[in-house]
Amino acid sequence: MTDTATSDSMVSAEPLHRSQFRATWRAHRWQKARVSLTGVLVLVALIIFSARLGEVDLAHLWDRLPRLTSYFGRMVPNLAWETLWVDLAKWYWNGGKWLASLWQTVLIAVYATLFGAALAYIFSFLAARNLTPAPWIGIAARRTLEFARTVPELVFAVLFVFAFGIGPLAGVLAIALHSFGALGKLFGDVAENANLDEVKGVRSTGANWWQTMVYGATPQVLPDYLSYGLLRFEINVRAASVLGFVGAGGIGQDLYGAIKSFHHTDISAIALMLIAAVIAIDSLCSWLRGRVIGQEGLRAL
Amino acid sequence: MSHPLSSMNTADATLNLRGVSRSFGNAKALDGITLSVRDGEMVAVLGRSGAGKSTLLNLINRLIDPTEGEIWCGERNVSQLRGRALLDWRRESAMIFQRFNLVSRLNVITNVLTGRLAHAPRLPKLIGRFTDHDRDVAIDALEALGMAEFALRRADELSGGQQQRVAIARALVQQPRIILADEPVASLDPVNSRAVMEALRHINQHRGITVLCNLHSVPLAREYCERAVALAKGKLVYDGPVSGLDDATLAVIYGSTDALAEAH
């Protein structure tokens, strides 16, 4: 084929392969459109179906919306500029008690995170496929962790309140157990990325399995473990504030009491304290985590 | 020092491998190795990459288990050891690795102290409580290798040659009967290579510790060892004095003259 032949065909008639491809292309487009259309139809059908199933009624939602705003309206305290301090004092009439409850909430989160993380630390090495002493131990450990994190804190809390009575102990145990499952999984994933050369170096000395984990694996994984632990602490503070609803101690119990007895301004007072505390702890933790991740000089042992 | 050759009497040999094989899946990394090493020998283990040298040392330390055959040390069937006895054997057969295998985030002295984990009491060491004696032994070993001044530096701050000397110190404080060095100089420049080989020879001659040393370099083997053992495709193809490593033998070990050129 020469240059002249090519340019000739371009002038006179379109080359055959182009028209052929155009047909293929159209068929391809149509095929894709049909697939997308089917997908959209299925999605719409599913949305309608699930709305029916979930009793979502837009008209009802619109009708009752004022109730929500009026609820919020009732939560707003009477604050006048001239009598601001008196009004504030009235709003936070039970401030001392609430502060104590808030403190209890934070402590529940602290203890639950510590217990959960300690157990998760041990289980992470058992569960990590590259470090586990035996495959069956790894499987058992992973199943245990899965169970612990699949069951929500609230369910554990109900169980523990039933067993140990109303109070913070049930909250600590519930959150600790769930944290153990969640952290164990994250820790285990970190441990699976550990440098095995270093582990092998320690193992070759005749160190036993626990010693090998402490000296060969822990120094490598410690910064990540700390970072995940702090993240979990943030989450646990929020979880601890809700668990009071089922009697597991902390500020949630006061909040639930206020809601139940229609003390509307109490609800807003407690909620604001809670939000402030959660924001403060979140920022503190993210700052700490940034430090941990950034700090290369972290020395273990 | 005696010159134990392949014809030696195996009865009084310390370390005996009897028909040892090891497979990974379908691949046979080691195939029927029978070998005796007497106390106090310094033996070079030669062979191409993938010939099974590392597998051999890992088997002796029992980091991996043989699929066939037995490993004996004196009256002990090493390949059958379990539990505490196995951990004690690992302590006795200290390893040195090509990539040093120090724990990078631990300081030098703690890395050396990991060599004391298998000495009683084990439990307090789990929370970092080593004995004064452990620390004395560790700093002595570092001093002997000229590394005492780096005791509190992090392991990954050191150069390769320095890290390997720390690794040797870790092996020494195990108070081993035998040192298994897996390509100890392959990651090092010539000057550091010589320093490390000198250290191994010194340990062999002055402390009477048996040394089994995987080497890439035939000249280093000739210079530092009396006896050489060679592997090719998992089989033992030479066992004798380094002086016996003539061109014909090397051609068998390294397969081709090209590969042979690499070894020089």
Interface residues (C-beta under 8 A of the other chain):
Chain A: N195 D197 E198 K200 G201 V202 R203 S204 T205 G206 A207 N208 W210 Q211 V214 Y215 G216 P219 Q220 L222 L298 R299 A300 L301
Chain B: N61 L63 L87 D88 W89 R90 R91 E92 A94 M95 F97 R99 F100 N101 L102 V103 S104 R105 L106 N107 T110 T114 G115 L117 A118 R122 K125 L126 I127 G128 R154 A167 R170 A171 Q174
